[in-house]
Amino acid sequence: MIPALMPTYNRAELVFEHGEGVWLQTADGRRFLDFGSGIATSSVGHGNRHVIEAITAQLGKVLHSSNLYRIPQAERLAKRLVDASFADSVFFCNSGAEADEGMIKIMRRAAWDAGQHERNRIITFEGAFHGRTLATLSAAGNAHYLEGFGPKAEGFDQVPYNDLEAVRKAITPQTCGIMLEAVQGEGGIRPADLDFLRGLRQLADEHGLMLGFDEVQCGMGRTGKLFAFEWSGITPDVCATAKGLGGGFPIGAVLARENLAKHLVPGTHGSTFGGNPTACAAGNAVLDILLAPGFLDGVAHKGELLSAGLQKLVAEFPKVFLLTRGRGLMQGLKCATGTSMQMQRALEAEGLLSVAAGDEVIRFVPPLVVGEAEIAEALVRIRAAAAKVAAQ
């Protein structure tokens, strides 16, 4: 008999009832070091008092109103994101998939309004993940995720990641934009080469295309800068973000330059819950932490420590690990063929939570408030788990 809760996930037999910082505790008292952070979502840790107080205070006033009316909390959050980024304007939604859909729509609408009605195709990349809606699944092009859901949405042309020449060859008179993750998450923690990103900006300018970044997982400080594309020094036209923006409270956002944002006029796009007072209270509280002086530099430093430790483990266990890659506190260990699930189970047994990714990779994406001592402890637990897998 099917359970009341649809069986759409292969859930681990863990029930967490309490969290503090980078630790989660089960009902039976077991403590886990959380290096999954709700798939890079609990950006400022569990039980963060500043975020909890901001949400609680807002709940006592107005939980939800509507975008039919002004929402001061959303106006403030949008202004802060604009001031901290390339963008001139922000649209709020509820999730990463919605943010990516908004980015797709804004690119196509901008081309349409410019009289370029034939320009509605977007170049995307193999190994990408942009969400679970039909359009975002089609943008990523992963056949496994699309199977059984009918014809995929038209308008996307996938090319190999980090291959500038492939992008150049894929540009046609119907192309309006390019969309990618600066660090692929689900695809196996694959960072884009910085010269590749710079080349994309040049190509986009050369052909009059829009350049959009999916910063749902790699954004909001995850790599040591507010957005991962910033490491390349380029300026995009639009980007989508979510996950860490609310620290665990559902919120997504589309950030765009004025030349794109001006095309989403009343009636072209919308969201019932997006940008409501409570979600934006959470977002503002998270930004208080992320934008504090020195915080992002600290994330970058801790990312270097984690990366260096993982590199040593690759050298120590060559039959278990093939390589490590990532940027900031978004790191992955590529396991030998057929060992990634064994390794993840071994990590859980050692009291360390991680997240599986494609290409036999295990993701380590701890809360950004993780300390150096906790990184050292995680490395000890990864080593113990690797030793058990190596001995099997």
C-alpha positions in Angstrom: 0.0 0.0 0.0 1.3 3.4 -0.9 2.2 5.7 2.1 0.3 8.9 2.7 3.4 10.8 1.9 4.2 10.1 -1.8 7.4 8.0 -2.1 9.3 10.4 -4.3 12.5 10.2 -2.2 14.8 7.5 -1.1 14.9 8.7 2.5 17.5 7.7 5.0 16.0 6.3 8.3 16.9 9.4 10.2 14.6 11.8 12.0 16.2 15.0 13.3 14.4 16.9 16.1 17.0 19.5 17.0 19.8 21.4 15.3 22.5 23.8 16.5 25.1 25.4 14.2 26.5 22.6 12.1 25.1 19.8 14.2 21.9 17.9 14.0 20.5 15.5 16.6 18.0 12.7 16.2 15.2 11.8 18.5 17.3 9.0 20.1 20.2 11.4 20.9 22.6 10.7 18.0 24.5 13.7 16.9 25.5 14.3 13.2 28.0 16.8 11.8 26.0 18.3 9.0 28.1 18.7 5.8 25.0 18.6 3.6 23.1 21.5 5.1 19.8 20.6 3.5 21.5 20.5 0.1 23.4 23.8 0.6 20.4 25.5 2.1 21.0 25.9 5.8 23.6 28.6 5.0 23.9 30.2 8.4 23.5 27.0 10.4 20.7 25.3 12.4 18.9 27.2 15.1 20.5 30.5 14.1 19.1 33.0 16.7 19.2 36.0 14.4 17.2 34.3 11.7 14.8 32.7 14.1 14.2 36.1 15.9 13.6 37.8 12.6 11.1 35.2 11.4 9.3 35.0 14.8 9.0 38.8 15.0 7.4 38.9 11.5 5.1 36.0 12.3 3.6 38.1 15.1 2.8 40.8 12.7 1.8 39.7 9.2 2.8 36.2 8.0 1.5 36.8 4.4 -0.2 39.5 2.5 0.0 39.5 -1.2 1.9 41.1 -4.1 -1.2 43.0 -4.8 0.2 45.4 -2.1 3.5 46.8 -1.2 5.8 44.6 0.9 8.4 46.7 2.7 10.5 43.6 3.7 10.7 42.7 0.0 11.6 46.2 -1.0 14.4 46.3 1.6 15.8 42.8 0.6 15.7 43.7 -3.1 17.6 47.0 -2.5 20.2 45.2 -0.5 20.7 42.5 -3.2 21.0 45.3 -5.8 23.5 47.2 -3.8 25.6 44.1 -3.3 25.5 42.8 -6.9 25.5 43.6 -10.6 21.7 43.8 -10.6 19.3 46.7 -11.0 16.1 44.9 -10.0 14.9 41.7 -8.3 11.9 39.4 -8.6 11.1 37.1 -5.7 9.7 33.6 -5.9 9.8 30.5 -3.7 12.4 28.1 -5.0 15.4 27.6 -7.3 13.3 26.0 -10.1 11.0 29.0 -10.1 14.0 31.4 -10.1 15.4 29.5 -13.1 12.0 29.6 -14.9 11.9 33.3 -14.3 15.4 33.7 -15.8 14.3 31.8 -18.9 11.2 33.9 -19.3 13.0 37.2 -18.8 15.5 36.3 -21.5 12.9 35.3 -24.0 10.7 38.2 -23.2 13.5 40.7 -23.7 14.2 39.3 -27.1 10.5 39.4 -28.0 10.1 43.0 -26.9 13.1 43.9 -29.0 11.3 42.6 -32.1 13.5 39.5 -32.3 10.6 37.0 -32.2 12.6 34.2 -33.7 15.2 34.4 -30.9 13.9 32.2 -28.2 16.5 29.4 -27.8 18.9 29.2 -24.9 22.3 27.4 -24.9 22.7 25.2 -21.8 25.2 22.7 -20.6 25.6 18.9 -20.2 25.7 18.0 -16.6 23.5 20.9 -15.5 20.7 20.8 -13.1 18.2 23.6 -13.1 15.2 22.2 -11.2 12.3 19.7 -11.5 9.7 21.7 -13.6 9.3 20.6 -17.2 11.0 23.7 -18.5 14.0 23.5 -16.2 14.3 19.7 -16.7 14.4 20.4 -20.5 17.0 23.1 -20.0 19.3 20.6 -18.3 18.5 17.9 -20.8 19.1 14.9 -18.5 17.3 12.0 -20.1 16.8 10.1 -16.9 14.9 13.0 -15.2 12.8 13.6 -18.4 11.8 10.0 -18.9 8.1 9.4 -18.8 7.0 13.0 -18.8 6.2 13.4 -22.4 7.9 15.7 -24.9 10.5 18.0 -23.4 10.0 21.8 -23.6 11.5 23.2 -26.8 14.1 25.9 -27.0 17.2 24.5 -25.3 20.5 23.5 -26.9 22.9 21.5 -24.7 26.7 21.6 -25.2 29.6 20.3 -23.3 30.6 22.3 -20.1 33.8 24.3 -20.2 33.9 24.0 -24.0 33.8 27.6 -25.5 34.2 26.4 -29.1 31.1 24.2 -28.7 29.1 27.2 -27.5 30.3 29.2 -30.4 29.2 26.5 -32.9 25.8 26.2 -31.2 24.9 29.9 -31.7 22.2 30.4 -34.3 20.0 33.2 -35.4 17.4 31.8 -33.0 19.7 32.0 -29.9 18.8 34.6 -27.4 20.9 33.6 -24.4 23.3 31.3 -22.5 22.4 29.8 -19.1 24.8 27.9 -16.8 25.9 27.2 -13.3 29.3 28.7 -12.3 29.8 25.5 -10.3 27.6 22.5 -11.3 26.2 21.0 -8.1 24.1 18.0 -9.0 26.4 17.4 -12.0 29.2 16.5 -9.6 30.7 19.7 -8.1 32.3 20.8 -11.4 33.5 24.5 -11.4 33.6 26.4 -14.6 37.0 27.5 -15.8 37.2 31.2 -15.1 38.6 31.8 -18.6 35.6 29.9 -20.0 33.2 32.3 -18.1 35.1 35.3 -19.5 34.9 33.8 -23.0 31.2 33.4 -22.6 30.8 37.0 -21.7 32.8 38.0 -24.8 30.7 35.6 -27.0 27.5 37.0 -25.6 28.5 40.5 -26.3 29.7 39.6 -29.8 26.4 38.0 -30.8 24.0 40.2 -28.8 23.1 37.4 -26.4 22.0 37.5 -22.8 24.2 35.7 -20.2 22.4 34.2 -17.3 23.8 32.3 -14.2 22.0 29.6 -12.2 23.4 30.5 -8.7 20.7 28.5 -6.8 23.3 26.2 -5.2 26.6 27.9 -5.7 25.4 31.4 -4.8 24.7 33.3 -1.6 28.2 33.1 -0.3 28.8 29.3 -0.9 32.1 29.8 -2.7 33.4 32.7 -0.7 31.8 35.4 -2.8 28.2 36.4 -2.8 27.8 34.8 -6.3 30.2 32.2 -7.7 30.5 34.0 -11.1 32.2 36.9 -9.4 35.5 34.9 -9.3 35.7 35.4 -13.0 35.3 39.2 -12.8 32.5 39.3 -15.4 29.1 40.9 -15.1 26.1 38.8 -16.2 22.8 40.1 -17.4 20.6 38.0 -15.1 21.0 35.3 -12.4 18.8 33.1 -10.3 19.3 32.2 -6.7 17.5 30.5 -3.8 18.5 27.8 -1.3 20.9 29.7 1.1 19.1 33.0 0.6 16.5 32.1 3.3 18.8 30.0 5.4 16.2 27.2 5.3 13.1 29.3 4.8 11.7 29.0 1.2 12.7 31.9 -1.0 14.1 32.4 -4.5 15.1 35.4 -6.5 15.8 36.5 -10.1 18.3 39.4 -10.2 18.6 41.3 -13.5 20.1 44.3 -15.1 17.6 47.0 -16.1 17.8 46.2 -19.8 16.2 42.8 -19.0 14.2 43.6 -15.8 12.2 46.3 -17.6 10.5 43.7 -19.7 8.7 41.9 -16.8 5.8 44.4 -16.6 2.5 43.7 -14.8 0.8 40.6 -16.2 4.0 39.0 -17.6 5.0 37.1 -14.5 4.0 36.6 -10.9 4.0 34.6 -7.7 1.5 34.1 -4.9 3.9 33.4 -2.1 7.1 34.9 -3.6 8.6 37.7 -1.6 6.1 37.6 1.2 6.9 39.4 4.5 8.1 36.3 6.4 10.3 34.9 3.6 11.9 38.3 3.1 12.4 38.8 6.9 14.4 35.5 6.7 16.3 36.7 3.7 17.2 40.0 5.3 18.5 38.2 8.4 20.6 35.9 6.3 22.1 38.9 4.4 23.0 40.6 7.8 25.3 37.6 8.3 26.6 37.1 4.8 27.4 40.7 4.2 29.1 41.4 7.6 32.7 42.5 7.1 35.1 39.6 6.6 32.4 36.8 6.5 32.8 35.8 2.9 36.6 36.0 3.1 36.2 33.5 6.0 34.2 31.2 3.8 36.9 31.3 1.2 39.5 30.5 3.7 37.6 27.6 5.2 36.9 26.3 1.8 40.7 26.2 1.2 41.2 24.2 4.4 38.5 21.7 3.4 39.8 21.3 -0.1 43.4 20.8 1.2 42.2 18.1 3.6 40.2 16.3 0.9 43.2 16.4 -1.4 45.3 14.6 1.2 42.6 11.9 1.6 42.6 11.4 -2.2 46.3 10.7 -2.0 45.9 8.4 1.0 43.0 6.3 -0.5 43.6 6.1 -4.2 41.4 3.0 -4.5 38.5 4.9 -2.9 38.9 8.4 -4.3 39.9 9.6 -7.7 40.0 13.3 -7.2 38.5 16.3 -5.4 37.1 19.5 -6.9 35.0 22.5 -6.0 35.2 26.1 -4.9 34.8 27.5 -1.4 32.5 25.5 0.9 31.2 23.6 -2.1 33.5 20.6 -2.4 33.2 17.1 -3.9 35.0 13.8 -3.7 34.8 11.7 -6.8 34.8 8.1 -5.8 36.0 5.1 -7.7 33.3 3.4 -9.8 30.7 1.8 -7.7 31.9 3.0 -4.3 30.1 6.3 -3.9 27.1 4.8 -2.2 29.2 2.6 0.0 31.2 5.7 1.0 28.1 7.7 1.8 26.7 5.0 4.0 30.1 4.8 5.8 30.0 8.5 6.3 26.6 8.3 7.9 27.8 5.6 10.2 30.6 7.9 11.2 28.1 10.6 12.1 28.8 12.8 9.1 26.0 13.9 6.7 26.9 14.5 3.0 24.9 14.7 -0.3 25.3 12.4 -3.3 25.9 14.1 -6.7 26.4 12.9 -10.3 29.6 11.4 -11.6 30.1 9.2 -8.5 30.7 12.4 -6.4 29.9 13.0 -2.7 29.1 16.6 -1.9 30.3 18.4 1.1 28.4 21.7 1.5 28.4 22.6 5.3 26.7 25.6 6.7 28.9 28.7 6.0 29.3 29.3 9.7 31.3 26.0 10.1 34.4 26.4 12.2 37.9 25.2 11.5 37.7 22.7 14.3 34.5 21.3 12.8 36.2 21.0 9.4 39.1 19.1 11.0 36.6 16.8 12.7 34.8 16.2 9.4 38.1 15.2 7.8 38.8 12.7 10.6 35.4 11.2 10.0 35.8 11.0 6.2 39.2 9.3 6.7 37.6 6.7 9.1 34.8 6.0 6.6 37.3 5.7 3.7 39.4 3.3 5.7 36.4 1.0 6.2 35.4 1.2 2.5 39.0 0.5 1.4 39.0 -2.6 3.7 35.9 -4.1 2.2 
